[in-house]
Amino acid sequence: MMKKFIERVGAMNCIMLLVVLSIIIVSEYLFLNGKKLDAIFIAFWAPTILGFMNYLKYKK
């Protein structure tokens, strides 16, 4: 199942999705520990990376 997903999406996109997921987790951790401004700053990275991935996908 995972192998088919990686073949369909691509290895680099899977890595980038894992990076985005880790960014979200770090942001939640910071938010729950009281560093709300840092968490908000880091949380904006995830949609930026996803937007950049879409840009590169449809640039062709």
N, C-alpha and C positions, 0 to 999 in steps of 0.2 A: 504494500500500500504506500509506504513512504517512498520507495524507489520510483513508483509511477508518478507520484507528486513531484519529485525532484526532476524527473525527466520532462514532465509537462511544463513546469514553471521555469526550470533552469537552476543550476547550482548557485550561481551568483545571486539570483533573486532570493533563493532560500536563505543564503547567508545574510542578506540585507534584512529579510523579515525577522530573522533571529536577533539581529542588532536592534531593530525597532522594538521588538518584544522586551529585550533587556533594558532599553531606554525607558520604557513604560514602567517596568518593575523598579528600576532605580528611582524614578520620579515618585512613584507611590511610597517607596521606603522613606525618601526625604520628606515628603509631605506629612507622613504619619509621625515622623520624629520632630516635627515642628519647624523645619526649614522650608517654609512654604514658598518663599520667593525663588529659592534655588530649584525647588521641585517644578514650579511653573516654567522657569527658564528651560530646564531640561526637557519638560514635557512638550515644548514646541519643536524639539528636534525630530520627534517621530513623524508628524505629518509633513515636515519639510523633506525628510528622507523619502517618504512614500511619494510625495509629489515629484521629487527629482527622478525617482524610479519610473514613474509614469511618463515624464518628459522624455527620458531616454528610450523608453519602449516605443513611443509613438513618433519619435523624431525621424525614423526611417522613411 
